[in-house]
Amino acid sequence: MEITVENIKCGGCAGTITKKLNTKFNTDSTEVNVEQGTINIDVEDTKRDEVAKILLNLGYPETDSVHGFGSAKAKAKSFVSCAIGKMDK
């Protein structure tokens, strides 16, 4: 499954996303394309809403899914996730 999200800025962001999704879905298939803002994970399409919710909670909402205050809140969360990802390297 591929999902396009906002706020991915660097390898730290990608590291946080990969670690969280791989752990949650017991896989090692998560791939993050920082430039394209896409995430590929080998899970059933029925899990799409669950994946999107996890990403939103990390600060990476699906493209065009949040606006206004929700968008600002997601961006703030993404800075924290990015920093955590950088520290985990």
C-alpha positions in Angstrom: 0.0 0.0 0.0 1.2 3.5 -0.8 0.2 6.6 1.1 1.2 10.2 0.4 1.7 12.4 3.4 2.8 16.0 4.3 5.7 17.2 6.5 8.4 14.6 5.7 11.5 16.7 5.7 14.5 14.4 6.2 15.9 11.0 7.1 15.0 11.6 10.8 11.3 11.9 9.8 11.7 8.7 7.6 13.4 6.9 10.5 10.6 7.7 12.9 7.9 6.6 10.5 9.7 3.4 9.5 10.3 2.4 13.1 6.8 3.1 14.2 5.0 1.3 11.3 7.4 -1.7 11.3 6.9 -2.2 15.0 3.1 -1.7 14.9 2.5 -4.0 11.9 5.3 -6.5 12.7 7.1 -6.0 9.4 10.3 -4.7 7.9 8.8 -3.6 4.7 8.2 0.1 5.3 9.9 2.4 2.8 9.8 6.2 3.0 10.5 8.4 0.0 11.4 11.8 1.5 11.4 13.7 -1.8 8.0 12.4 -2.9 6.4 12.3 0.5 5.3 8.7 0.0 5.3 5.7 2.3 5.0 2.2 1.1 4.2 -0.6 3.5 3.3 -4.2 2.8 0.0 -4.5 4.7 -3.5 -5.2 3.6 -5.5 -2.3 2.1 -8.0 -2.8 5.0 -5.4 -1.4 7.3 -5.1 1.9 5.4 -7.2 3.9 7.9 -5.1 2.5 10.8 -1.8 3.5 9.0 -3.2 7.0 8.2 -4.1 7.5 11.9 -0.7 6.5 13.1 1.0 8.8 10.6 -1.3 11.7 11.6 -0.5 11.1 15.3 3.2 11.3 14.4 2.6 14.6 12.5 2.5 13.3 9.0 -1.2 13.6 7.8 -2.3 12.1 4.5 -2.0 14.9 1.8 -5.0 17.2 1.9 -6.6 15.5 4.9 -6.1 18.2 7.5 -6.5 22.0 7.2 -6.2 25.1 9.4 -5.4 24.4 13.1 -5.2 20.6 12.4 -2.5 21.2 9.8 -0.5 23.5 12.2 -0.8 20.9 14.9 0.4 18.1 12.6 3.4 20.2 11.5 4.4 20.8 15.1 4.2 17.1 15.9 6.3 16.3 12.8 9.1 18.5 14.2 9.1 16.4 17.4 9.0 13.1 15.4 11.8 14.4 13.1 14.0 15.2 16.2 13.3 11.8 17.7 14.2 10.1 14.4 17.5 12.0 14.3 18.4 11.0 17.9 17.6 7.3 17.2 20.2 7.0 14.4 
